[in-house]
Amino acid sequence: MNFIALDFETANSSKDSVCSIGMVEYEKGEVKREYYRLVKPKRNYFAPINVSIHGIRQEDVQDANEFEHLWENEIKHMVEGKLIIAHNAQFDMSVLRAVLTQYDLPYPMLAYNCTLNISKKTWSLPKYNLKAVSDHLGIHLNHHQALDDARAAARIFMHAAKDLNATTAKQLVEKTQTTNGMMYEGGYEPARRNSKKRAKKPSAYDYIAANADRSHPFYGSSFVLTGKLRGLKRDEAITQITSKGGRVQNYVEASTNYLVIGDKTYTDYLNGLLTEKLERAETLLAQGHSIELVPEEAFLTQIKEGS
């Protein structure tokens, strides 16, 4: 059983704002090595909500290397040609793509899979976020510490292999009917879990207020809201969007520009628990569509500042 478990923590809602990375490499079913680094984001801004989740602050990374240095000197040779696993791999691999793009670095050649998907195919649980699956399996977890999260994902992968009598990573992928994602220079393919998809006809608030501010960034953009907003009522949020020339859709589709995420739902998202709208957004992002995931805090700031 050969693979590398990976976890990123980010400084803010931007996927390229890596502030820590943890990896655990398994070889023949045993831990070969562990890797943990704090990372100084290129745009060194730490959002309060992210700090409250992982506890890493700007001063903690003051003397840390930026990702480009770590990638070229330490990480790249570890992951190239390997199978990478992560819990909610769509998030972690989108972080990797974003930070590589930020530094104009080519994608490595690697395969990856998702222990969130594998968990759903292996156990019947009320929730499948990292904490819930770890609790079910008796895995000690210091959540949102990147190395500990990587350790937990690795142990989930090994537990699933044991329960399904899979002796290799390839067998586990086959038994769980999942499909490895791929990264390669110039592109990528998302990891998949075979499941039935429900089709919904999207509808929207298609009007634009007559006095809408045509200079506002919201003008002409389509929005979807997910999760309960704490800063204002949903109807108020819709009014704010439409008064600035935006449209509000009920469901995420290819034409969606922004998915606004309530505070608690955003925290759950970072924990690997996705709403149906977030799952749809991640799927469309993996297909190359441009949808920005906007935490409530950032949304409220944009409303007030108009930027």
Secondary structure, 3 states (H helix, E strand, C coil): CCEEEEEEEECCCCCCCEEEEEEEEEECCEEEEEEEEECCCCCCCCCHHHHHHHCCCHHHHCCCCCHHHHHHHHHHHHHCCCEEEECCHHHHHHHHHHHHHHCCCCCCCEEEEEHHHHHHHHCCCCCCCHHHHHHHHCCCCCCCCHHHHHHHHHHHHHHHHHHCCCCCHHHHHHHCCEECEEEECCEEECCEECCCCCCCCCCEECCCCCCCCCCCCCCCCEEEEECCCCCCCHHHHHHHHHHCCCEEECCCCCCCCEEEECHHHHHHHHCCCCCHHHHHHHHHHHCCCCCEEEEHHHHHHHHHHCC
